[in-house]
């Protein structure tokens, strides 16, 4: 399947740990509730690190992210035959990962009666700190551009300590560029958990805010394509 299993399992790990941190930070009755932005950035960075390790072990390049896959494939860094299996693995892995988080935190969702108790789509997907569709799109594009441009200069990032470097890269992107939109920088990370929140029977849930969802889809894809294009131009 040209890397499907690696991308599925790696993205599954990414979402279980990443979305799990969102549930831990937000839901009423959780010991980790009301942690800060650094907590979220570190959690997502480590989630990516261990997701990349798992993906590499099971035979993929550890993209875990359609923006990486599409950008690299368009400029010849990834065989075209890998694109569909990678994308399927990423979206399915993210969806199943969200299901696992729902199961883990089901009693907390049940106890959280409304958004004030932390029961909101923000556990699963991103949203803007200040709603401005154009600049929200630009924020996701810029953050993803710098993430993937640096990523392309790490070489094979599934080997040795390089997954840790990828995780640290996620941390610095989150701390410096992520506060505007929650730094999706990954369409699968946003859309699949958002879909899980929409269609699964989570107690007391609110709106999934699909009117915003084009931003974490289109912004990262454009940023990834621009990063791979620049790397090709100057490399």
C-alpha positions as CSV (number, residue, x, y, z in Angstrom):
1,X,0.0,0.0,0.0
2,X,3.0,2.3,-0.5
3,X,3.2,3.6,3.1
4,X,-0.6,3.5,4.1
5,X,0.0,1.5,7.3
6,X,2.9,3.8,8.5
7,X,0.9,6.9,7.8
8,X,-2.2,5.5,9.4
9,X,-0.5,4.4,12.6
10,X,1.7,7.4,12.8
11,X,-1.2,9.8,12.4
12,X,-3.2,7.8,14.9
13,X,-0.5,8.3,17.5
14,X,-0.3,12.0,16.6
15,X,-4.0,12.5,17.2
16,X,-4.4,10.4,20.3
17,X,-1.6,12.4,22.0
18,X,-2.4,15.8,20.4
19,X,-6.2,15.8,20.7
20,X,-5.8,14.0,24.0
21,X,-3.9,17.1,25.3
22,X,-6.8,19.3,24.1
23,X,-9.3,17.2,26.0
24,X,-7.1,17.1,29.1
25,X,-6.6,20.9,29.1
26,X,-10.3,21.8,28.5
27,X,-12.7,19.3,30.0
28,X,-14.3,19.8,33.4
29,X,-13.1,17.5,36.1
30,X,-9.7,16.7,34.5
31,X,-6.5,17.0,36.6
32,X,-4.8,18.8,33.7
33,X,-7.5,21.4,33.1
34,X,-6.5,25.0,32.6
35,X,-2.9,24.4,31.5
36,X,-1.3,27.0,29.3
37,X,-0.3,27.4,25.7
38,X,3.2,26.0,26.3
39,X,1.5,22.8,27.5
40,X,-0.3,22.5,24.2
41,X,2.7,23.2,22.1
42,X,4.9,20.7,23.9
43,X,2.2,18.1,23.8
44,X,1.7,18.5,20.0
45,X,5.4,18.5,19.5
46,X,5.9,15.3,21.3
47,X,2.8,13.8,19.6
48,X,4.5,14.5,16.2
49,X,7.8,13.1,17.4
50,X,6.4,9.7,18.4
51,X,4.0,9.7,15.4
52,X,7.0,10.1,13.1
53,X,8.9,7.3,14.8
54,X,6.0,4.9,14.5
55,X,5.3,5.8,10.9
56,X,9.0,5.3,9.9
57,X,9.0,1.9,11.7
58,X,6.0,0.8,9.6
59,X,7.5,1.8,6.2
60,X,6.3,5.4,5.4
61,X,8.2,8.7,5.3
62,X,6.5,10.0,8.4
63,X,4.5,12.8,6.8
64,X,1.4,12.5,8.9
65,X,0.1,15.6,7.1
66,X,-1.5,16.1,3.6
67,X,0.3,19.5,3.3
68,X,3.6,17.7,3.4
69,X,2.6,14.9,1.1
70,X,1.0,17.1,-1.6
71,X,3.8,19.7,-1.5
72,X,6.5,17.1,-1.8
73,X,4.7,15.0,-4.4
74,X,4.1,18.0,-6.7
75,X,7.9,18.8,-6.8
76,X,9.1,15.2,-7.1
77,X,10.2,14.5,-3.6
78,X,7.6,11.7,-3.2
79,X,6.5,9.2,-5.9
80,X,3.0,9.9,-7.2
81,X,2.0,6.3,-6.4
82,X,2.4,7.1,-2.7
83,X,0.0,10.1,-2.6
84,X,-3.4,8.4,-2.3
85,X,-2.2,5.7,0.2
86,X,-0.5,8.4,2.3
87,X,-3.6,10.7,2.3
88,X,-6.0,7.8,3.1
89,X,-3.7,6.7,6.0
90,X,-3.5,10.3,7.4
91,X,-7.2,11.0,7.3
92,X,-8.3,7.6,8.6
93,X,-5.6,7.6,11.3
94,X,-6.7,11.0,12.5
95,X,-10.4,9.9,12.5
96,X,-9.7,6.7,14.5
97,X,-7.4,8.7,16.8
98,X,-10.2,11.1,17.6
99,X,-12.5,8.1,18.4
100,X,-10.0,6.8,20.9
101,X,-9.9,10.2,22.6
102,X,-13.7,10.3,22.8
103,X,-13.7,6.9,24.5
104,X,-10.9,7.9,26.9
105,X,-12.7,11.1,27.9
106,X,-16.4,10.0,27.6
107,X,-17.2,10.5,31.3
108,X,-15.7,14.0,31.1
109,X,-17.7,14.9,28.0
110,X,-20.8,13.7,29.8
111,X,-19.9,15.8,32.9
112,X,-19.1,18.9,30.7
113,X,-22.6,20.3,30.0
114,X,-21.5,23.1,27.7
115,X,-18.6,25.1,26.2
116,X,-18.0,26.8,29.6
117,X,-17.2,23.3,30.9
118,X,-14.7,22.8,28.0
119,X,-17.0,20.7,25.8
120,X,-16.3,22.3,22.5
121,X,-14.9,21.5,19.0
122,X,-11.7,23.2,19.9
123,X,-10.6,20.0,21.6
124,X,-10.6,18.4,18.2
125,X,-10.0,21.1,15.7
126,X,-8.7,24.6,15.3
127,X,-10.3,28.0,15.3
128,X,-9.1,31.7,15.1
129,X,-8.2,33.8,18.1
130,X,-9.5,36.8,16.1
131,X,-11.9,35.9,13.2
132,X,-10.5,37.4,9.9
133,X,-10.8,34.8,7.1
134,X,-8.1,36.3,4.9
135,X,-5.5,36.7,7.7
136,X,-6.5,33.4,9.3
137,X,-5.7,31.8,5.9
138,X,-2.4,33.7,5.7
139,X,-1.5,32.6,9.2
140,X,-2.0,28.9,8.4
141,X,-0.2,29.3,5.1
142,X,2.8,31.1,6.7
143,X,3.1,28.7,9.7
144,X,2.9,25.7,7.4
145,X,5.4,27.2,4.9
146,X,8.1,27.6,7.6
147,X,7.3,24.2,9.1
148,X,7.7,22.4,5.8
149,X,10.6,24.5,4.5
150,X,12.6,23.6,7.6
151,X,11.4,20.0,7.4
152,X,12.7,19.7,3.9
153,X,16.2,20.6,5.1
154,X,16.3,17.9,7.8
155,X,16.8,15.1,5.3
156,X,15.3,11.7,6.2
157,X,13.5,12.8,9.3
158,X,12.4,9.4,10.5
159,X,15.9,8.3,11.5
160,X,17.8,8.7,14.8
161,X,17.0,11.8,16.7
162,X,15.5,13.6,13.8
163,X,11.9,12.9,14.8
164,X,12.7,14.8,18.0
165,X,13.9,17.7,15.8
166,X,10.6,17.6,14.0
167,X,8.8,17.7,17.3
168,X,10.8,20.7,18.4
169,X,10.0,22.4,15.1
170,X,6.3,21.9,15.9
171,X,6.9,23.5,19.3
172,X,8.6,26.6,18.0
173,X,6.0,27.0,15.2
174,X,3.3,26.8,17.8
175,X,4.9,29.2,20.2
176,X,5.8,31.8,17.6
177,X,3.2,31.5,14.8
178,X,0.5,29.3,16.2
179,X,-1.4,31.6,18.6
180,X,-3.5,33.2,15.8
181,X,-5.3,30.1,14.6
182,X,-4.2,27.2,16.8
183,X,-1.7,26.1,14.2
184,X,-3.5,23.3,12.4
185,X,-0.7,23.3,9.7
186,X,-2.2,19.9,8.8
187,X,-5.6,19.3,7.0
188,X,-6.0,15.7,8.3
189,X,-5.3,16.8,11.9
190,X,-8.1,19.3,11.7
191,X,-10.7,17.8,9.4
192,X,-10.9,14.2,10.5
193,X,-11.2,15.0,14.3
194,X,-13.7,17.8,13.4
195,X,-15.7,15.2,11.4
196,X,-15.6,12.8,14.3
197,X,-16.9,15.5,16.6
198,X,-19.7,16.2,14.2
199,X,-21.0,12.7,13.6
200,X,-20.3,10.7,16.7
201,X,-22.5,10.7,19.8
202,X,-20.5,12.9,22.1
203,X,-22.6,14.1,25.1
204,X,-23.4,17.8,25.3
205,X,-21.4,18.8,22.2
206,X,-21.8,22.1,20.4
207,X,-21.2,23.3,16.9
208,X,-18.3,21.9,14.8
209,X,-17.8,25.3,13.1
210,X,-17.5,23.9,9.5
211,X,-17.8,27.5,8.1
212,X,-14.2,28.0,9.3
213,X,-12.9,24.5,8.1
214,X,-11.7,25.7,4.7
215,X,-8.9,27.7,6.4
216,X,-7.1,24.7,8.0
217,X,-7.5,22.8,4.7
218,X,-6.4,25.4,2.2
219,X,-3.9,27.4,4.2
220,X,-1.6,24.5,5.0
221,X,-1.9,23.0,1.4
222,X,-0.8,26.3,-0.1
223,X,2.0,26.8,2.4
224,X,3.3,23.3,1.8
225,X,3.3,23.8,-2.0
226,X,5.1,27.1,-1.7
227,X,7.7,25.6,0.7
228,X,8.4,22.7,-1.6
229,X,8.5,25.0,-4.6
230,X,11.0,27.3,-3.0
231,X,13.2,24.4,-1.9
232,X,13.2,23.1,-5.5
233,X,14.0,26.6,-6.9
234,X,17.0,27.3,-4.6
235,X,18.1,23.8,-3.8
